[in-house]
Every structure is written in structure tokens, then in C-alpha cells.
Amino acid sequence: MKVVFAGTPVFASKTLDSLLGAGYDVACVLTQPDRPAGRKMLMQASPVKQTALRNDLHILQPATLKDAAIQAELRAIAADVMVVAAYGLILPQAVLEIPRWGALNVHASLLPRWRGAAPIQRALLAGDTETGITIMRMDAGLDTGPMLLRESIAIHESEDAGSVHDRLAVLGGKLIIKALERLEHGGLEETVQPLEGITYAHKLTKAESKLDWHESAIELSRKVRAFSPAPGAATFIDGKEVKIWRALERVGAFAPAGKEATPGEIISVTNQGISVACGKGVIELLELQRPGGKRLPVAEFLRGFALEKGACFS
């Protein structure tokens, strides 16, 4: 089976690794153009391109797939199927129709819940207790095509977006191999997505990563988990930005007796955690980062960044 693969980030590179490990003929890899990254803003190849280079694969990096020349090049490859995982570019209907068996997408949610760009983070922000992988046949809509395979995993209370991402990346790689095997032998059934339960995982914005202490402790702890490992949930104290990387809702915790704490107010400081009043409840900060510093457990963070009871995050 001849495959064209389209993907860009680490999640997609795990799918590409699975295809290569299973012995599929990956005739071409589509990935987004190199972009500046890091503090020095040097041009950097995507994780998928790096995997493709290591395996001496043919690489295309068009800015758009609407270009007639790119479409002609894809037709010349005469692939049986296109596998897509977090590519990041729109695939026109003309491109979807090029492979003999169309295009299969590895999507990191249980469709139709969380169609769109940020399904893992949106699931955490919403407090979902499960997520999963859906293999779907792509159409011109946004993750609207029929479902082919679907498998769920539990979201544990201690997990952040990074750990859920890593587990889903592995699952996605396994599930696409199963889908291709069934496709080749005519045993892949399609299920139309139900109209009920549709939600959209809109792309995250940096503004969303700012903590609003008027929200509840459970909402804030979800936000911390959803924005780790990037870009990190952020707050300010004395005009300095502090990133919060790990935090837990303190069930049953309250402000000191006889005093109503202001949202964002620090109500206790120990080497085990910094307790902060929220709009409802108390959250305990466990891992933080000061400007220009490293992510540190609270005890180490406090050695270089003094915080006192009564101070207030904004």
C-alpha cells in the first residue's frame, strides 16, 4: 500500500513512526514550511520533517494545497491512501479525492466531541473524564467525516495536556495501522457522526492562559493542566509574571477564620505548597516558574522568589 502522509507536530511524527515501523510505503510526506522558533528565532523543521529526513523520505512543504502544481505532483505519486495527523493546513476536496481510498485522519478526541484544533486542551478545560482517538474519513468539513475506528482512554485527575497528548499519540499510531489493515482487506466500516454532542475545540489563545482568580479552584486547576506544557498558565504578583505548572484544588480548604480572603490572596505558604484563595475554594500551587527561571517545585521556587501570606496574585 502506497501512502502519502500529512502532519506537522510531535503528535503526527508518532503516527509517521508507526507507519514506517509497520512497513508501509510512505511515498511522500507533506508538512508545514520551516518556521522560526526558540529565543533566537532560528528556522526550525517540524518534528514530522525531522522524522522524514532521518528516513530519507520525499518531503513537500507547500504553503497551501490549493496550488495546481502541488496537486499535480500528488496525482503523479498515485498513492492508495493519504494519512493525515495534525497537519494544520486545509485539504481541498480536489486533494482528498486524489488517493484511491481517500484520506484518513487521526483525530485526538472522541468525535463528534471536540472537532477542531485543540481537542486535548479543550477536554481538560471542560473537565472531561475521558477522551480518545477517532480515525475518520476526511471530507471538506471541519472533522465532519464518517468515523472508521474509535477508542477511548480515561483522563486521570493528575494529568496535564502533555501526558494526555503522549498517550493519545501512541494510541493514534496503533489505531491507524489497524484501520489501514482493515481498509486493505475491505473490512473498514463507516459510521456517520451523530448530530448530538458536537462541540468545537477552538485554537487556544495566549490570553486564555492568564489565570482569573475570581474563577473557582476547580476551573483554575483545570486551566493549569490544560496549558502545560505550553504555554503555561500565567499570573502576576508585584508586576512580575509567574507561570504555574502544577496545582491542585484543596478540597475542604477555606480562608482563615474570621476573614474573607480576596481572590488571588495567598492564605498560606509552606515548602509543600502555596495556598491561594479563588472565587470559590482554594488552590494549592505546587510547581512554579519566575521570569527567566526554570520550572521548580514550590520549595526550590521560594528560595529565590519570596512569597508571603497576605500577598495577592493578579
Secondary structure, DSSP 8 states (H G I E B T S, - for coil): -EEEEEE-SHHHHHHHHHHHHTT-EEEEEE----EEETTTTEEE--HHHHHHHHTT--EE--S-S--HHHHHHHHHHT-SEEEEES--S---HHHHTSSTT-EEEEESS-TTTTEES-HHHHHHHTT-SEEEEEEEE--SSSS-S-EEEEEEEE--TT--HHHHHHHHHHHHHHHHHHHHHHHHTT----B---STT--EE----GGGGB--TTSBHHHHHHHHHHTTTTT-EEEEETTEEEEEEEEEEETT----TT----TTBEEEEETTEEEEE-SBSEEEEEEEE-TTS--EEHHHHHHHS---TT-B--
